Amino acid sequence: MRLAKKFAFDVSYTFIAALILRFSAIPITIFLGRLLGADDLGLYRMVLSIYNLSVLFVGIGIPAAMIKFIAENIEQRDSIKSTYSTCLFSLLLIGVAIVPVFYGLSGVFAETFQMPELEALIKVIAFVFPFWMAYDATLGLLNGLRMMKGYAFGQISQALLMVLLTILFLFLDFGVIGAVYAIVLSYIVTSLMLVYLARSFIQTRIADFVARIKQIAGFGSQIMIANAVNTINYQADVVFVGYFLLAADVGYYAVAASLSRLLWVLPQSVQRITYPSLSEYWAHNDHALFNEVVNKAIQYTACIMTPMVLFVIFYSKDIISLTMGEGFEASVLPLLILLVGGSINAIIQRPIGSILYAIGLPTLNLKIFSSVAILNIILNIMLIPPFGIIGAAFATSITLLLVTALVMYFAQRIAGVQLDLAWFIKLGGIASLSAALFVLAGSYSIATGAIIVAANVILIWTYFLETSDKHYIKSIVDEMTAHLYVWQGIKAMYASMSGMVKKP
């Protein structure tokens, strides 16, 4: 029970951090747009896009691999220290080497995108890489040790500092380059702070340094390639909409895609915890706990996500009108189509999305993502010209369903995962029946949707959760009352961080 409670609290911390990270871009966008205008906002977004694309590759997957290696040896402090130190020093060397390369290519970037002002901004962002490497390495340490309070502390610190520095530099008339300085400085401060707090895990003498980094980098590079293919896969629909259709269609589709992917925040927070847990249990041949983590992670995610998905389906038109204003009615149907594949993927695959990495099969993930990416491209080319953004939504939804089916198939076949299929069939049947009732009762009735969503919550609590689950959830809620507000939770992270990395 104690481990289960820790799991729930860890998810809550990573979920808070994920929300803050996702929404931290909003105030920056508002201030940049209002104070500097669309041109400088576009420059900032371009720098951010180049940076975000670069960090997919520059770490060659070492931080992600480090999580697995640390989790597998969580009881061996010397091994953890050796792994973290090896990865930290290697990533710092890579980061330092990238600075002059990125700095020298600044003119090429500016010329390629026909934005002369981009050159100075790229020269500034080039200096972020060593500090980003140290930041990501230390987050990997905390994730592997399942110190998620510290993990959330690091992410929230960087996000809040970046927002505050951006606003400060804008009001000091630094312009768009000040916003880029804010990115670099936020990572400098946060990375130095995290490395200082993790100093007890740093050792200067590392036995078998070359062999260890070859092993970690070899595994990590496979994760990096698989994740890069997967990321490109999920961006393909927007790219093809832009290629085949008009700019307005890109806008309509982007709204639908963004709203559907907001539902991924919770399951991806769960995945942050399941990855090191599954890695540890698999390495120790504890298949009973391995299977229990998989089942409980998916079932609890399903219980929370099902009413949320139904709410978004029932009030999709109202949500889009409230968030985007009038004129975005064309986004409603693509959103509903995306929710079909997206919600099933969010409930079943995403909470345990790193399961094949955890059992040491990153190449299998790469094969799955590559095969699905090819199909995704074919479907987009076939469906977008005749059906527009509706075709793009169908292509993406089919792709998400296929990824879910393939990952779960291999998880069952290789790792012996056994899901309670009857449980999921019943829950899916009730959700489908709820959607049908909403349509039959009048899809424009606010009261109808609210009643159906409330009824689903009651049914899930009454019939889909075991008595032990209910006692567990009630105990978690009781303990979380002390951290009811997000700010109180954040303060708790900061207050406890100083003593968190003294022992695993």
C-alpha positions in Angstrom: 0.0 0.0 0.0 2.9 2.4 0.8 4.4 1.9 -2.6 1.0 2.4 -4.3 0.6 5.7 -2.4 4.0 6.8 -3.5 3.1 5.9 -7.1 -0.1 8.1 -6.9 1.8 11.0 -5.3 4.6 10.7 -7.9 2.0 10.9 -10.7 0.4 14.0 -9.1 3.8 15.8 -9.0 4.7 14.9 -12.6 1.2 15.9 -13.7 1.4 19.3 -12.0 4.9 19.8 -13.6 3.6 18.8 -17.1 0.6 21.2 -16.8 2.9 24.1 -15.8 5.3 23.3 -18.6 2.5 23.1 -21.2 0.9 26.3 -20.1 4.1 28.3 -19.4 4.2 29.2 -23.1 0.9 31.1 -22.9 2.1 34.2 -20.9 5.3 34.3 -23.0 3.3 34.3 -26.2 0.9 37.0 -25.0 3.7 39.3 -23.9 5.8 38.8 -27.0 2.8 39.3 -29.2 1.5 42.4 -27.4 4.9 44.1 -26.8 6.8 43.2 -29.9 4.3 42.1 -32.6 3.8 39.1 -34.9 7.2 39.3 -36.6 9.3 39.0 -33.4 6.9 36.4 -32.1 7.5 34.4 -35.3 11.3 34.7 -34.8 11.0 33.5 -31.3 8.9 30.5 -32.3 11.4 29.7 -35.1 14.3 29.7 -32.6 12.3 27.5 -30.2 11.4 25.1 -33.0 15.0 24.7 -34.1 16.1 24.3 -30.4 13.3 21.7 -29.7 14.2 19.7 -32.8 17.9 19.8 -31.9 17.5 18.4 -28.4 15.7 15.4 -29.8 19.1 14.3 -31.2 22.0 15.9 -29.4 21.7 13.8 -26.2 21.7 10.6 -28.4 19.1 9.1 -26.0 21.5 8.9 -23.1 19.2 10.5 -20.4 16.4 8.1 -21.4 18.7 5.1 -21.3 20.1 6.3 -18.0 16.6 6.0 -16.3 16.5 2.3 -17.1 20.0 1.5 -16.0 19.6 3.4 -12.7 16.2 1.8 -12.0 17.6 -1.6 -12.6 20.3 -1.0 -10.0 18.3 1.1 -7.6 19.7 -0.7 -4.5 23.4 -0.3 -5.6 24.5 3.2 -4.8 28.0 2.8 -6.3 26.4 1.7 -9.6 24.1 4.7 -9.6 26.9 7.1 -8.9 29.0 5.6 -11.7 26.1 5.7 -14.2 25.1 9.3 -13.4 28.7 10.6 -13.4 29.5 8.8 -16.7 26.4 10.2 -18.4 26.8 13.7 -16.9 30.4 14.1 -18.1 29.7 12.6 -21.5 26.7 14.9 -22.1 28.6 17.9 -20.9 31.4 17.1 -23.5 28.8 16.7 -26.2 27.1 20.0 -25.2 30.3 21.9 -25.2 31.2 20.5 -28.6 27.8 21.5 -30.0 28.2 25.2 -29.0 30.7 26.2 -31.8 28.9 24.1 -34.3 25.5 25.7 -33.7 27.2 29.2 -33.4 28.9 28.7 -36.8 25.7 27.5 -38.5 23.7 30.5 -37.3 24.1 32.2 -40.7 23.1 29.0 -42.5 19.9 28.9 -40.5 19.1 32.5 -41.2 19.7 32.1 -44.9 17.7 28.9 -45.1 14.7 30.4 -43.5 15.2 33.8 -45.1 15.2 35.5 -41.7 18.4 37.7 -41.3 17.5 38.5 -37.7 17.6 34.8 -36.9 21.4 34.7 -37.0 21.9 36.7 -33.7 19.2 34.6 -31.9 20.8 31.3 -33.0 24.2 32.5 -31.7 22.6 33.1 -28.3 20.6 29.8 -28.1 23.8 27.9 -29.0 25.2 28.4 -25.4 22.2 26.5 -23.9 23.3 23.0 -24.9 25.9 22.2 -22.1 23.5 23.4 -19.5 20.5 21.6 -21.0 22.6 18.4 -21.0 23.4 18.7 -17.3 19.7 19.5 -16.6 18.4 16.5 -18.6 21.0 14.2 -17.1 20.0 15.1 -13.5 16.3 14.8 -14.3 17.2 11.3 -15.6 18.8 10.5 -12.3 15.8 11.6 -10.3 13.4 9.8 -12.7 15.4 6.6 -12.4 15.4 6.8 -8.6 11.7 7.7 -8.7 12.3 10.9 -6.8 9.5 12.5 -8.7 9.1 15.4 -6.3 12.6 16.5 -7.2 12.0 15.8 -10.8 8.9 18.1 -10.8 10.9 20.6 -8.8 13.5 20.9 -11.6 11.0 21.2 -14.4 8.8 23.7 -12.6 11.8 25.8 -11.6 13.0 26.1 -15.2 9.6 26.9 -16.6 8.8 29.6 -14.0 12.2 31.1 -14.2 12.0 31.3 -18.0 8.6 33.0 -17.8 9.7 35.6 -15.2 13.0 36.4 -17.0 11.2 36.7 -20.4 8.7 39.2 -19.0 11.5 41.1 -17.2 13.7 41.4 -20.3 10.8 42.4 -22.4 9.9 45.3 -20.0 13.6 46.3 -20.0 13.4 46.6 -23.8 15.8 43.8 -24.7 13.4 42.8 -27.5 13.1 39.2 -28.8 16.8 38.5 -28.1 15.9 39.0 -24.4 13.4 36.3 -24.6 16.1 34.0 -26.0 18.5 35.0 -23.3 15.7 34.0 -20.8 15.7 30.4 -22.2 19.5 30.1 -21.8 19.6 31.7 -18.3 16.8 29.6 -17.0 18.6 26.4 -18.0 21.9 27.7 -16.6 20.4 28.5 -13.2 18.3 25.3 -13.0 21.0 23.0 -14.2 23.6 24.3 -11.8 21.1 24.1 -8.9 20.1 20.5 -9.8 23.7 19.3 -10.2 24.7 20.9 -6.9 21.8 19.2 -5.1 22.8 15.9 -6.8 26.5 16.4 -6.0 26.6 13.3 -3.7 26.0 11.1 -6.8 29.0 12.6 -8.7 32.4 10.8 -8.7 35.4 11.8 -10.6 37.0 8.4 -10.9 34.8 6.1 -13.0 35.8 2.5 -13.7 35.3 1.3 -17.2 34.1 4.7 -18.4 34.4 3.9 -22.1 32.7 0.6 -21.8 29.9 2.0 -19.7 29.2 5.0 -21.9 29.2 2.7 -25.0 26.6 0.5 -23.4 24.4 3.4 -22.4 24.8 5.4 -25.6 24.2 2.3 -27.7 20.9 1.6 -25.9 20.0 5.3 -25.8 20.6 5.9 -29.5 18.0 3.3 -30.3 15.5 5.1 -28.0 16.4 8.4 -29.6 15.8 7.2 -33.1 12.5 5.5 -32.1 11.3 8.6 -30.3 12.3 10.9 -33.2 10.4 8.7 -35.7 7.4 8.7 -33.4 7.5 12.5 -33.0 7.8 13.1 -36.7 4.9 10.6 -37.1 2.6 12.7 -34.9 3.6 15.9 -36.8 3.0 14.4 -40.3 -0.7 15.3 -40.4 -0.2 19.0 -39.9 2.6 19.0 -42.5 0.5 17.3 -45.1 -2.5 19.5 -44.4 -0.2 22.5 -45.0 1.1 20.9 -48.2 -2.2 19.9 -49.7 -4.6 22.5 -48.3 -4.8 26.2 -47.4 -3.3 28.1 -44.4 -6.8 28.4 -42.9 -7.2 24.6 -43.0 -3.9 24.2 -41.1 -5.3 26.6 -38.4 -8.6 24.6 -38.1 -6.7 21.3 -37.9 -4.1 22.6 -35.5 -6.8 23.6 -33.0 -8.4 20.1 -33.2 -5.0 18.3 -32.8 -3.9 20.5 -29.9 -7.1 19.9 -28.0 -7.0 16.2 -28.5 -3.4 15.9 -27.4 -4.1 17.8 -24.1 -5.7 14.5 -23.0 -2.2 12.9 -23.2 -0.8 15.0 -20.3 -2.1 12.6 -17.6 -1.1 9.3 -19.2 2.3 10.6 -20.1 2.8 11.7 -16.4 1.9 8.1 -15.4 4.5 6.8 -18.0 7.2 8.8 -16.2 6.6 6.5 -13.2 5.9 3.2 -14.9 9.1 3.3 -17.0 11.6 3.0 -14.1 9.2 0.8 -12.1 8.8 -1.7 -15.0 12.6 -1.6 -15.7 13.3 -2.5 -12.1 10.8 -5.3 -11.9 11.8 -6.8 -15.2 15.5 -6.8 -14.3 14.6 -8.5 -11.0 12.3 -11.1 -12.7 9.4 -9.9 -10.6 6.8 -10.6 -13.2 3.8 -10.5 -10.8 4.6 -6.9 -9.8 5.4 -6.1 -13.5 2.0 -7.2 -14.6 0.3 -5.5 -11.7 1.9 -2.2 -12.5 0.8 -2.5 -16.2 -2.8 -3.4 -15.3 -3.3 -0.8 -12.5 -1.7 2.0 -14.5 -4.0 1.3 -17.5 -7.2 0.7 -15.4 -6.7 3.8 -13.2 -6.0 5.9 -16.3 -9.1 4.5 -17.9 -11.3 5.3 -14.9 -10.1 9.0 -14.9 -9.9 9.5 -18.6 -13.3 8.0 -19.7 -15.4 10.7 -18.1 -13.0 13.4 -19.3 -13.1 12.1 -22.9 -16.9 12.0 -22.8 -17.0 15.5 -21.5 -14.8 16.7 -24.4 -16.9 14.8 -26.9 -20.2 16.2 -25.6 -19.0 19.8 -25.3 -16.5 19.9 -28.2 -18.3 22.7 -30.0 -18.6 24.8 -26.9 -15.0 24.2 -25.9 -13.7 25.3 -29.3 -16.0 28.4 -29.3 -14.9 29.4 -25.8 -11.2 28.9 -26.4 -10.9 30.1 -30.0 -13.9 32.3 -30.5 -16.4 32.1 -33.4 -15.3 30.9 -36.8 -13.6 27.6 -35.8 -16.6 25.3 -36.3 -14.6 23.4 -38.9 -12.4 22.1 -36.1 -15.2 20.2 -34.3 -15.5 17.1 -36.5 -11.7 16.6 -36.8 -11.5 16.8 -33.0 -14.2 14.1 -32.6 -12.5 11.8 -35.1 -9.1 12.4 -33.4 -10.6 11.5 -30.0 -11.5 8.0 -31.2 -7.9 6.9 -31.7 -6.4 9.4 -29.4 -8.4 8.5 -26.3 -7.9 4.7 -26.8 -4.1 5.4 -27.2 -4.1 7.7 -24.2 -5.8 5.1 -22.0 -4.1 1.9 -23.0 -0.7 2.6 -24.6 0.6 5.9 -23.2 0.5 5.0 -19.5 3.0 2.1 -20.2 4.4 3.5 -23.5 8.0 2.7 -22.5 7.3 -0.9 -21.7 9.4 -2.2 -24.6 12.3 0.0 -23.5 11.9 -1.3 -20.0 12.3 -4.9 -21.1 15.3 -3.9 -23.3 13.8 -3.9 -26.8 14.2 -0.4 -28.2 14.7 -1.7 -31.7 11.2 -3.3 -31.6 9.8 0.1 -30.7 11.7 1.6 -33.7 10.3 -1.0 -36.0 6.7 -0.4 -34.8 7.0 3.4 -35.1 8.7 3.2 -38.5 6.1 0.9 -39.9 3.2 3.0 -38.6 4.9 6.2 -39.8 5.0 4.8 -43.4 1.3 3.9 -43.2 0.5 7.3 -41.7 2.2 9.0 -44.6 0.4 6.8 -47.2 -3.0 7.5 -45.4 -2.4 11.2 -45.3 -1.5 11.3 -49.0 -4.6 9.2 -49.9 -7.2 10.9 -47.6 -6.3 14.6 -47.4 -6.8 15.6 -51.1 -10.4 14.2 -51.3 -11.5 14.7 -47.7 -9.5 17.6 -46.4 -8.8 17.9 -42.7 -11.3 15.2 -42.1 -9.0 12.8 -44.0 -6.1 13.9 -41.9 -8.0 13.2 -38.7 -8.9 9.7 -39.9 -5.3 9.0 -40.9 -4.0 10.0 -37.5 -6.7 8.2 -35.6 -6.1 5.0 -37.5 -2.3 5.4 -36.8 -2.9 5.8 -33.1 -5.1 2.7 -32.9 -2.5 0.7 -34.8 0.4 1.8 -32.5 -1.7 0.8 -29.5 -2.6 -2.6 -30.9 1.0 -3.4 -31.9 2.6 -2.3 -28.6 0.1 -4.2 -26.5 0.4 -7.3 -28.8 4.2 -7.5 -28.2 3.8 -6.6 -24.5 1.6 -9.6 -24.2 3.7 -11.9 -26.4 7.1 -11.1 -25.0 6.5 -9.7 -21.5 3.5 -11.9 -20.8 1.3 -9.0 -19.9 -2.3 -10.2 -19.3 -5.0 -7.5 -19.4 -8.4 -8.0 -18.0 -10.1 -7.8 -21.4 -13.6 -8.2 -20.0 -13.1 -5.2 -17.7 -12.1 -3.0 -20.7 -14.9 -4.3 -23.0 -17.5 -3.4 -20.3 -16.0 0.0 -19.8 -15.8 0.7 -23.5 -19.3 -0.5 -24.0 -20.7 1.8 -21.4 -18.7 4.7 -22.9 -20.1 3.9 -26.4 -23.6 3.6 -25.0 -23.2 7.0 -23.3 -22.2 8.7 -26.5 -25.2 7.1 -28.3 -27.6 8.2 -25.6 -26.2 11.8 -25.8 -26.9 11.8 -29.6 -30.4 10.4 -29.2 -31.3 12.7 -26.2 -30.3 15.8 -28.1 -26.7 16.7 -28.7 -27.3 20.3 -27.9 -28.5 19.8 -24.4 -26.0 20.9 -21.7 -27.9 19.1 -19.0 -27.9 15.8 -20.9 -24.2 15.7 -21.2 -23.6 16.6 -17.6 -26.0 13.9 -16.4 -24.3 11.2 -18.6 -20.8 12.2 -17.5 -21.9 12.1 -13.8 -23.6 8.8 -14.3 -20.3 7.4 -15.8 -18.4 8.6 -12.8 -20.8 6.8 -10.5 -20.8 3.6 -12.5 -17.0 3.5 -12.6 -16.8 4.1 -8.9 -19.5 1.5 -8.1 -18.8 -1.3 -10.6 -15.3 -0.9 -12.0 -13.2 -0.4 -8.9 -12.7 -3.1 -6.4 -13.2 -2.5 -2.7 -9.4 -2.4 -2.2 -9.1 0.2 -5.0 -11.7 2.4 -3.3 -10.0 2.2 0.1 -6.7 3.0 -1.6 -8.1 6.0 -3.5 -9.8 7.3 -0.4 -6.6 7.1 1.6 -4.8 9.0 -1.2 -7.4 11.7 -1.3 -7.1 12.1 2.5 -3.4 12.5 2.3 -3.5 14.9 -0.6 -5.7 17.4 1.3 -2.5 18.9 2.7 -1.5 19.6 -0.9 -4.9 20.5 -2.3 -3.7 23.6 -4.1 -1.1 23.5 -6.8 1.0 26.2 -5.1 1.1 24.3 -1.8 2.3 21.3 -3.8 5.0 23.3 -5.4 6.1 24.8 -2.1 6.3 21.2 -0.7 8.6 20.2 -3.6 10.9 23.1 -3.0 11.0 22.6 0.8 12.0 19.0 0.5 14.3 19.2 -2.5 17.4 20.0 -0.5 17.4 16.7 1.2 16.1 14.5 -1.6 19.2 13.5 -3.4 21.3 12.4 -0.4 20.3 8.8 -0.7 18.4 6.7 -3.3 
